[in-house]
Amino acid sequence: MKIKVIKKTYREVTSLPQPKHKKPMRQSLFFRLLLYVASTFALMGRRLKIKRIGMEQLEKKEPCLYLMNHSAFIDLEIASVALFPRRFSIVCTSDALIGKRLLMRFLGCIPIKKFIFDLGLVRDITYSINDLKQSVLLFPEAGYSFDGTATALPNHLGSFVKMLGAPVVMIETKGAFEHQPLYNNLKKRRVSVSAEMRYLISPEDCQQKSAEELQALIKQQFAFDAFRRQQAEGIFIGEPDRAEGLERVLYKCPACHAEGQTEGVGSELICHACQKHYRLDEYGFLRTADEASEFSLVSDWYAWERDCVKAELKNDCYRLDCDVQILMLVNTKCLYDVGDGHLTHTKDGFRLTAADGSWEYTQKPISSYTLNSDFNWYEIGDVIGIGNPKTLYYCFPKDQKIPVAKARLATEEIYRLLQSEKKARKEKE
């Protein structure tokens, strides 16, 4: 799927008028039915099964907040089938509205800018539930999972749920990541998909439990591992290209510690620095010819890479430094190509400069708990997204070996480090 891009100068883009905020629309029966039919058709052959636990506690017309894990492109299709015929708003990234804003509004979409604090979103969700009497579907992870495990959740989610006071239902998909992993360019595989809907938090729980308790309860619901589940349940994935693109996630070789030298070819991940070969077998195990694989799980390898990033931060040697193509989002008409630039990332945050030095944008590390990074975004390339409530900057590294996954890990760990330091200072006072 591609997206409309127009070339303009930075000055021209920054002078464009900001779009006015509009309240969410009530989802009509026609568009609910349209979404349901389209989703049912898209899921044909996936043998979708939906299990409901405690859902009798939710009244037929009672609006609620649906929290759903974000594993693959088909997540919305699964939700549309599972929730029909209930009305629901969909919290989605603002780029999804480009070229189709009116249609997306009719479908009930609430646009947001990823990983940027926005009080407007709080007001829109509250308005949808309290005024429109319409449920809200929220993917709190916001970004797709890279390794089949949960991505970082916002720290204020528990506080928001307590303030909202509405019932909360968890929707957990199983098989969606295996069916269409992001690293593999969202290629579809022959894997069955299921979903489990669990009544999680009642309005009474919102009153009685603290924000910290609600946060912990929600976080517990987002504890899953697709590769571990595949191995445990013996889920067979026979597609021969299942490791292609895996270097985006497993960018660092555990044998020689070289970065940017791994490559997924067919069912193998090869390190071109030390020539070690890892095979991702049909059941999700990483194997080598001599059975000397450092990790048998993709998620364990990715967790090790996180530890490596932590060590770099501790030793003050983490740095991302690369030339990029810059696209900007300021409205829902299109993306604007403003040319080339340079992006750096350290413990002090991000710094983006134009190639000719005519402008720059800086972002403090405390501004976001994670990073909007993606693979083959709209078929343009791997991307690092930064920005503020007015403007988003999508940075595409010129060197395709630059691991945008590492930038996400570093952003999360820098944020956690700063939060820990802040907490330690408060305890001393």
Residue pairs with C-beta under 8 A, 6 or more apart in sequence:
1 378
1 379
2 378
2 379
3 95
3 98
3 99
3 334
3 335
3 378
3 380
4 98
4 99
4 333
4 334
4 335
5 327
5 334
5 335
5 336
5 337
5 380
6 334
6 335
6 336
6 337
7 336
7 337
7 338
8 336
8 337
8 338
9 338
9 339
10 328
10 338
10 339
10 354
10 358
10 359
12 336
13 328
13 330
13 336
13 338
14 330
14 391
16 330
16 331
18 330
18 331
18 390
19 331
19 332
21 120
22 105
23 124
23 127
24 89
24 105
24 108
24 109
24 110
24 124
24 127
24 128
24 132
24 134
25 105
25 106
25 108
26 87
26 108
26 132
26 134
27 87
27 88
27 89
27 106
27 107
27 108
27 134
28 106
29 85
31 106
31 107
31 108
32 84
32 85
32 87
33 84
33 85
34 107
35 80
35 84
35 107
36 80
36 81
36 84
36 85
38 77
38 80
39 76
39 77
39 78
39 80
39 81
40 81
42 74
42 77
43 74
43 77
43 78
43 81
43 193
45 190
46 74
46 175
46 179
46 191
46 192
46 193
47 192
47 193
48 78
48 81
48 192
48 193
48 194
48 195
49 192
49 194
49 195
50 81
50 82
50 194
50 195
50 196
50 197
51 194
51 195
51 196
51 197
52 196
52 197
53 196
53 197
53 198
53 199
54 198
54 199
55 169
55 197
55 199
57 167
57 199
57 202
58 64
58 167
58 169
58 199
61 133
62 167
63 128
63 129
63 132
63 133
63 134
63 135
63 136
63 166
64 129
64 135
64 136
64 166
64 167
64 168
64 169
65 125
65 129
65 135
65 136
65 138
65 161
65 164
65 166
65 167
65 168
65 169
66 79
66 83
66 88
66 135
66 136
66 137
66 138
66 168
66 169
66 170
66 171
67 138
67 139
67 140
67 168
67 169
67 170
67 171
67 200
67 218
67 221
68 75
68 79
68 137
68 138
68 139
68 170
68 171
68 172
68 173
69 75
69 139
69 141
69 145
69 150
69 171
69 172
69 173
69 222
69 224
70 139
70 141
70 142
70 143
70 144
70 145
70 151
71 144
71 145
71 148
71 173
71 176
71 177
71 226
72 144
72 173
72 176
72 177
72 179
72 180
72 181
72 182
72 186
73 180
73 186
74 176
74 179
74 180
74 193
75 139
75 173
75 176
76 90
76 137
78 171
78 173
78 176
78 193
78 195
79 88
79 137
79 171
79 195
82 171
82 195
82 197
83 135
83 137
86 135
87 108
87 132
87 133
87 134
87 135
88 108
88 134
88 135
88 136
88 137
89 108
89 109
89 110
89 124
89 125
89 128
89 132
89 134
89 135
89 136
89 137
90 107
90 108
90 109
90 110
90 136
90 137
91 109
91 110
91 112
91 121
91 125
91 136
91 137
91 138
91 139
92 104
92 109
92 110
92 111
92 112
93 111
93 112
93 113
93 114
93 142
94 111
94 112
94 113
94 329
94 332
94 392
95 329
95 335
95 378
95 392
96 104
96 109
96 111
97 104
97 105
97 109
97 111
97 332
98 329
98 332
98 333
98 334
98 335
99 332
99 333
99 334
101 332
104 111
108 134
110 121
110 124
110 125
110 128
110 136
111 332
112 118
112 121
113 387
113 389
113 392
114 142
114 143
114 372
114 385
114 392
115 142
115 143
115 368
115 369
115 370
115 371
115 372
116 367
116 368
116 387
116 388
116 389
117 367
118 389
122 160
122 163
125 136
125 138
125 164
126 164
128 134
128 135
128 136
129 135
129 136
129 164
129 166
140 153
140 154
140 157
140 218
140 222
141 150
141 151
141 152
141 153
141 222
142 151
142 370
142 372
143 151
143 370
143 372
143 373
143 374
143 408
144 151
144 182
144 374
145 151
145 177
145 182
145 226
146 182
146 183
146 248
146 249
146 302
146 375
146 405
146 408
147 227
147 249
147 298
147 299
147 302
148 177
148 178
148 181
148 224
148 225
148 226
148 227
148 228
148 298
148 299
149 224
149 225
149 226
149 299
149 302
150 222
150 223
150 224
151 370
152 369
152 370
152 412
153 218
153 219
153 222
154 369
155 215
155 369
155 419
157 214
157 215
157 218
158 210
158 211
158 212
158 213
158 214
158 215
158 216
158 217
158 218
159 211
159 214
159 215
161 168
161 201
161 206
161 211
161 214
161 218
162 206
162 209
162 210
162 211
162 214
164 206
165 203
165 206
165 207
166 203
166 206
167 199
167 201
167 202
167 203
168 200
168 201
168 218
169 197
169 198
169 199
169 200
170 196
170 197
170 198
170 200
170 218
170 221
171 195
171 196
171 197
171 198
172 195
172 196
172 198
172 221
172 224
173 193
173 194
173 195
174 193
174 194
174 195
174 196
174 229
175 191
175 192
175 193
175 194
175 235
176 193
177 226
178 189
178 191
178 226
178 230
178 235
178 237
178 284
179 188
179 189
179 191
179 193
180 186
180 187
180 188
180 189
182 374
182 375
183 245
183 246
183 248
183 249
183 264
183 375
184 241
184 242
184 244
184 245
184 246
185 244
185 245
185 375
185 376
186 376
187 239
187 241
189 237
189 239
189 242
190 237
190 238
190 239
191 235
191 237
198 221
200 217
200 218
200 221
201 209
201 214
201 217
201 218
205 214
206 214
209 217
225 297
225 299
226 299
227 284
227 297
227 298
227 299
228 297
228 299
229 235
230 237
230 283
230 284
231 283
231 284
231 285
231 296
231 297
234 283
235 283
235 284
236 282
236 283
237 282
237 283
237 284
238 282
240 266
240 267
241 266
241 267
242 267
242 280
242 282
243 264
243 265
243 266
243 267
243 268
243 269
243 279
243 280
244 264
244 265
244 266
245 264
245 375
245 376
246 262
246 264
246 269
246 280
246 298
247 262
247 263
247 264
247 269
248 375
248 382
248 403
248 404
248 405
249 298
249 301
249 302
249 405
250 262
250 269
250 298
250 301
250 302
250 305
251 259
251 260
251 262
251 305
251 403
251 405
251 406
252 258
252 259
252 262
252 305
252 308
252 403
252 406
253 259
253 261
253 262
253 271
253 273
253 274
253 276
254 294
254 295
254 301
254 304
255 271
255 274
255 276
255 294
256 271
256 273
256 274
256 276
257 308
258 271
258 273
258 274
259 403
259 406
260 401
260 402
260 403
261 271
261 272
261 273
261 401
262 269
262 270
262 271
262 272
263 269
263 270
263 272
264 270
267 279
267 280
267 281
268 277
268 278
268 279
268 280
269 277
269 278
269 279
269 280
269 286
270 276
270 277
270 278
271 277
276 288
277 288
277 289
278 286
278 287
278 288
278 293
279 286
279 287
279 288
280 286
280 298
281 287
284 297
284 298
285 296
285 297
286 293
286 295
286 296
286 297
286 298
286 301
287 293
287 296
294 301
294 304
295 301
295 304
302 405
305 405
305 406
305 409
306 409
306 413
309 318
309 406
309 409
309 410
309 413
310 413
312 318
312 410
313 347
313 410
313 413
313 414
313 417
316 347
318 346
318 347
318 410
319 344
319 345
319 346
320 343
320 344
320 345
320 346
320 402
320 406
320 407
320 410
321 342
321 343
321 344
322 342
322 343
322 397
322 398
322 399
322 402
323 340
323 341
323 342
323 343
323 355
323 397
323 398
323 399
324 340
324 341
324 342
324 343
324 352
324 384
324 395
324 396
324 397
324 398
325 337
325 339
325 340
325 341
325 381
325 395
325 396
325 398
326 337
326 338
326 339
326 340
326 341
326 352
326 354
326 393
326 394
326 395
326 396
327 335
327 336
327 337
327 338
327 380
327 393
327 394
327 396
328 335
328 336
328 338
328 391
328 392
328 393
328 394
329 335
329 336
329 387
329 391
329 392
329 394
330 336
330 390
330 391
330 392
335 394
338 354
339 354
339 355
340 354
340 355
340 398
341 352
341 353
341 354
341 355
341 395
342 352
342 353
342 355
343 350
343 351
343 352
343 384
343 395
343 397
344 350
344 351
345 351
345 384
345 407
345 410
345 411
347 365
347 414
347 417
348 364
348 365
349 362
349 363
349 364
349 365
349 367
350 361
350 362
350 363
350 386
351 360
351 361
351 362
351 363
352 360
352 361
352 362
352 386
352 393
352 395
353 359
353 360
353 361
354 360
361 386
361 387
361 393
363 386
363 387
363 388
365 411
365 414
365 415
365 418
366 415
366 418
368 411
368 415
369 412
369 415
370 408
370 411
370 412
370 415
371 384
371 385
371 386
371 407
371 408
371 411
371 412
372 383
372 384
372 385
372 386
372 392
373 382
373 383
373 384
373 385
373 404
373 405
373 407
373 408
374 382
374 383
374 385
374 404
375 382
375 404
376 382
377 383
377 394
377 396
380 396
381 396
381 397
381 400
382 396
382 397
382 400
382 402
382 404
383 394
383 395
383 396
383 404
384 394
384 395
384 397
384 404
384 407
385 392
385 393
385 394
385 395
386 392
386 393
386 395
387 393
397 404
